[in-house]
Amino acid sequence: MGGVNLSERILFKGAEIIDGTGSAAVKANLLIEGEKILEIGNVNTDNAKCVDVNGKFIMPGMINAHVHICLDGDSPDSFGVIAAESSNTTAIRSVNNLQRLLRSGVTWFRDMGGRDYADIDLRNARSQGLVAGPQFIAAGKLLAMTGGHGWSIGRECDGVDEVRKAAREQLKAGADFIKIMATGGILTPGTEPGAPQLGFEEIQAAVEEANKAGKKTAAHAQGTTGIMNAVRAGIDSVEHGIFLTKEIIEEMLKRGTYLVPTLIAPHAIYQGGIAAGIPAFAVDKAGKILQAHKDSFIMAYKAGVNIAMGTDAGTPLNKMEMSAYELELMTGLGMTSMDAIVSATRNSSQLLGIDAHYGTLEKGKFADFLVLNADPLADIKAVQHSITGVYQHGKMVE
């Protein structure tokens, strides 16, 4: 090991390690060197700083596959807030949101559409070390039909040629992937979650442009027709997936399409309700789709669809700290605690295309992990309440 600075080695001794692959937890030592994992197992403690984690649990940092870093999840009217404020205020909130995510145990995420490329600027600032927070990939402006869901923070486009141009604009601006609005949604007045919006050929054009650039795509897709349009057009992930069918699930399985269910988003809207200040139209729409959303998740999980954890953080009363609550909602619908953890680690890393270096605790990967006082496999709520350390690239987050 010539040339290695042994002072950079830290041994975490005696924890139960959940590696994120789905394998059973094992009691072992975790040795990191600098930013990366050097060894897991019965590791020699010589020449390393020792941290006693006996009786504790270690799991990979969470990867949230659906975040809106620019939005105010503390507010009952996220879209109203961003429409009324200055771009400078949005930028300041985004930095604060970034830090809140990291402290809650999220070490990577995927941003699903911001305001005027603030997400891309923040990604670059984070990469340059100007701000602290999780690493992330960004979509830039989401692609929506004129007046479609999310139009106020997106790029309105109609027809194949215009959608193709809009996708190219996002790639030119530095987007890591393309976000496409295949259906209406809860938060945009005048749109319905079940109604298709951008059509099959329009979605296909955006997918083609992304794929030519080596990029992935994601579709906000809630209604049956819109979901199938997106899946058949070659989308990489269906966001929300509220009205799934057996036929759609078969198509997703055939193509390896991911589902990012975001169960917490309509749940938070409906639970908060009009009394919390959420617009009545949004509460009404959320209430109408809650059971279908749950049924679709159960059906997809039982069928073996790839599921990645995402929360839609930034939507009304859907705070940046609530990633772990999504795990609770999934297990409440029959997902095992292990599968919930895998959805927030390995599966999300594969969807984001970062699995070579992140998402699981394995030799040679970056040391992004959480230390917990309680066993999340016994009770997934431990991820909400018992994190005692968040480590990013081998360093504890202050």
Buried (B, 14 or more C-beta within 10 A) or exposed (E): EEEEEEEBBBBBBBBBBBBBBBEEBEEBBBBBBBBBBBBBEEBEEEEBEBBEBEEBBBBBBBBBBBBBBBBBBBBBBBBBBBEEBEEEEBBEBBBBBBBBBBBBBBBBBBBBBBBBBBBBBBBEBBEEEEBBBBBBBBBBBBBBBEBBBBBBBBBBBBBBEBBBBBBBBBBEBBBBBBBBBBBBBBBBEEBBBBBBBBBBEBBBBBBBBBBEBEBBBBBBBBBBBBBBBBBBBBBBBBBBBBBBEEEBBEBBBEEEBBBBBBBBBBBBBBBBBEEBEBBEBBBEBBBBBBEBBBBBBBBBBEEEBBBBBBBBBBBBBBBBBBBBBBBBBBBEBEBBBBBBBBBBBBBBBBBBBBBEBBBBBEEEBBBBBBBBBBBBBEBBBBBBEBBEBBBBEBEEBE
